[in-house]
Amino acid sequence: MRAVTHRVLLTAFEPFVGNAGVRVDPNPSHAAVMEALHELAESLPDLPVHVAVLPVSFRRTRETLAALLAEVRPTVHVGVGAAIQRQRIEVEMVGLNLEHASGPDADGDAPTMRPIEPGAPLALPSPIRLSALASELAADGHPIGASMHAGTFLCNQVLYLGLLSASRGGPASAFVHVPGADVVPSAVAGFLVSRLVRALTEVDT
């Protein structure tokens, strides 16, 4: 089998205001992807990795992600978002075809039970091997686990659109939630994100 030449896209989010009205700035997802970039540059120096920060907007995130997938043409896309209330890094296992927000995004959009992609499947699974890898890393003492789904805000939108693209022949896709750096240091988060990237690039190579 001919080796695949991989290109990786890592996405994070810009600062945002959480449900409790607390501004999350800086967004820990950005530090995590930058640390992952550093890890991958050291461990896989020939692997092209592109990092992008997505807006906190349903419309603009969709547009930005589509443009990135067309421009970068990655073989692997890993999205990273912040979940300040969590106590570990979590790999999201199911993307939901649903946008539902308890408050507005940065553009004032607060959808209620709106499909991300009308007519597409209600749910799409992430690569099951990532759940197994998370379990292996957790058994080694790393602060990581699997989560059933990413909610119904922008993290889920990125996850679902990535999985939908993958189901149509696009890049392998996954999404990870990271807690604050006071819970899991950015260097640790970046290392674990890099391990997930490596798991996706090791398939069919």
C-alpha positions, 0 to 999 in steps of 0.5 A: 500500500502506498504511504499517505502523505499527511497534513494536519489541521489543528483548530482552537477557539478565540476567547469567549464568555461562558454561561455564567458570564465569565470571560474565558481569556485566554482560551485554553484550547489555543495554548493546547494546540500550540503545545501540540504543534511544538510536540509534533514538530519535535516528534514528527518534524516532516509532518506539515501542521497548520494551526487556526483559531476559530471565531465564537460564531455559528455562521463564521465558524462554519465558513472559516472551517470550510475555507480551511479544509479547502485551503489546507487540504488536511488528511487529519483535523483535530479540533480543540475546545475549552470545557472549564468545568471538566477535570480532565481532557476528554475525547468526544465520541459522537457529533450531533446534528444539532445547534442549540444555545442557552445564550448568544454567540459573538454575533448574537445568534442563539439557535434553538434545536436547529440542524447543522446540516438538514437531511444529514444523520442525526449523529455521527461517531468519532473514530473508535480507536481514539476512545481506546487510546484515551483509555490506554493513556488514562491507565498510564496516569494521564488526565484524559478520558472519553466523553459521549458528546460535545454538547450543542454549541460550537464545539459540537458544530466543529465536531459534527462538520468534521465527522460529516466531511470525513464520512464523505471522503474528507480528512479523519476528524476528532474533537477534544475538550480541554479544561483550564490550564490550572487543572491540566497544564497546557504542556500536558494538554498539548502532549495528549492532543499530539498523541491523538494526532499521531494515532490518526496519522498512523492509520493507512500509512 
